[in-house]
Amino acid sequence: MGARYLKIMSKEGVQLAIKKIAEDLLALAAVILEDDTISVNNKVGRNTLRDSALRGDLETKISQVNGNDPVIKALFNHYVVFLEWTRPPKYKKKPPISVLKDWASKNGIPTDADTLWAISYAIWRDGHKGRPIFATIDRELDGLFFDDWAGRLYGAIVDNLDNFFNKW
């Protein structure tokens, strides 16, 4: 009975820990979008990601693979790939105006085709400096793991082992 109890507690504890890590990942991504050292668009001189639609497009999914090993997937709007990448001037095709419409509307910019085409052309003509969103998330996650999560997981495991052996 004792070993079964420990196994059940461990599964519940692991699920709680995984859920907390997924929540922390979303919170971290939101903080990075608000961080002026990362999310400032150099072309306009302000953080254009702070209140962007990207924040609402962040989510995590927890799944089990290979023998019930937990996997946390962070899902972002595909547009973040374009923000990360430093686009050289006059690189290939102009950005489609369809991806600029919501942004323009939110920023009080007319959304007619001529205006959106001019913005698309300026992006193509001038390029833009990438913003290290994923690199920052990766670096900060490493810090969270070693400074926070690992200690909490270790503590929970030790508590479970203490409780198990003290009940014998």
Secondary structure as UniProt FT lines:
FT   HELIX           2..34
FT   HELIX           36..39
FT   STRAND          40..41
FT   TURN            42..45
FT   STRAND          46..47
FT   TURN            50..51
FT   HELIX           53..57
FT   STRAND          59..65
FT   TURN            66..68
FT   STRAND          69..75
FT   TURN            78..79
FT   HELIX           80..84
FT   TURN            89..90
FT   HELIX           97..99
FT   HELIX           101..106
FT   TURN            107..108
FT   HELIX           113..126
FT   HELIX           133..144
FT   HELIX           145..149
FT   HELIX           150..166
//
